[in-house]
Amino acid sequence: MRRKGRRRAVVAVARKLAVIMHRMWADNTEFRHGSTEGNA
């Protein structure tokens, strides 16, 4: 069960990153590395 939970977590993180990257590609936004003012 530990192995299955780890795989599920890896898939969840990969999916989250894929969704974010797809939205950035669709909106044509640039990646800004570093901290931004006003974000909590």
C-alpha angles and dihedrals in degrees: 000000000000090000092049091050091051092050091049091052092049091050091048092052092045091050092049091051091046091053092049093047092047092052091048090050093047094047092041091230123158125236111247112199118205137036120316126213116257099020116126 
